[in-house]
Amino acid sequence: MRLDRYLANLQYGTRSDVKKMIKANRVGIDGQKVRNGSVAVAPGAQVTVDGEVVGGSLQVYYLMNKPSGVLTANSDAAQKTVLDLIRPADKRPGLYPVGRLDKDTTGLLLLTNDGALGHALLAPKRHVPKTYLVTLASPLTPAMAQQLAHGITFQEFTSAPATVVVRPASGQRLIELTIHEGKFHQVKRMLKAVGNQVTALARVQMGPLQLPPDLAPGHYRSLTAEELGQLLKAKK
């Protein structure tokens, strides 16, 4: 990759800003000053800016605990989006949220600039499971649970059989619901179809990824090597 593009991708400025830095003799590769932005950065090369080693990966994978009130979108003229929660130094070209959570839905959200991985995780034929913690307006009855487990037919699709686990000591009002699609408002529509209503919704798992209990709403972290390995395996 060209040096100017490499530094721009690491958020050292626009391509124009980076070219000025390079021409000002502020950038080096493997101990040698470089004044030509078209020079290629070889794998494993040590790049420095003002004597400081440049770090960070060009391809990133972030696990976020999405807070309520934030849009799952790349940008919006009027409202805050999940990309606005990413620190400038952590942003990369092409970074986007994989899938979507409604504005009032919280929980696990994957953000990456690995388009191939994101596409694979969202592909309908892969049926990547997603588990939600659902707070209900009224207790879940056995008949409701049976309907969810059998699948529900809507006008445009029929949901695959869902897995329902009732949290103990919740008065049947707190359940874990695992689905295999990702249709618009799907969980809310499924509960409405069986005669109930969702009052709070949080995604706690997507494929092999689980929401860390110590990750506060609005915060994010890079995937661990183990998590990334499990995710890459899941996409095959």
Secondary structure as UniProt FT lines:
FT   HELIX           3..9
FT   TURN            10..11
FT   HELIX           15..23
FT   TURN            24..25
FT   STRAND          27..29
FT   TURN            30..31
FT   STRAND          32..33
FT   TURN            37..38
FT   TURN            43..44
FT   STRAND          47..49
FT   TURN            50..51
FT   STRAND          52..53
FT   STRAND          61..66
FT   TURN            68..69
FT   HELIX           82..85
FT   HELIX           88..90
FT   TURN            93..94
FT   STRAND          96..97
FT   TURN            103..104
FT   STRAND          106..112
FT   HELIX           115..122
FT   HELIX           124..126
FT   STRAND          130..136
FT   HELIX           142..150
FT   STRAND          163..166
FT   TURN            168..169
FT   TURN            171..172
FT   STRAND          174..179
FT   TURN            184..185
FT   HELIX           186..193
FT   TURN            194..195
FT   STRAND          198..206
FT   TURN            207..208
FT   STRAND          209..210
FT   TURN            213..214
FT   TURN            217..218
FT   STRAND          220..222
FT   HELIX           225..234
//
